[in-house]
Amino acid sequence: MGVMNIEQVFCVLAVTVAIVSGHGYSSQYIHRHDGHHQPVHHGHHHDYYTHPKYEFEYKVEDSHTGDHKSQHEHRDGDVVKGHYSLHEPDGSVRDVHYHADHHSGFHADVKHSIHHIVPHHHHY
């Protein structure tokens, strides 16, 4: 059996969990890709660095408890980008798009939206 190159190593995990009561579900997805190990020298000591690269997402939808949220994020080296959404107890939805890197730091764009419930009348 040969040795696998680290660039060939992919870790994919997809999990879906159904809540038995039928009121909701949650799901998760993770994809990690390890690049080449690169030596880093610190005087007489050396270490190895691997370019970080991954993507993940999760989602929860539970109409019984009102728990609704999701997140998606991906990283390639120093750059991390993502989005998450969360239904607040007051009925509003918080959407956050974020970006982080070595040069500009962490930045987030946060938006709140209100969903109005419109009653639906049945005519008989």
Order of alpha helices (4+ residues) and beta strands (2+ residues): beta-beta-beta-beta-beta-beta-beta-beta-beta
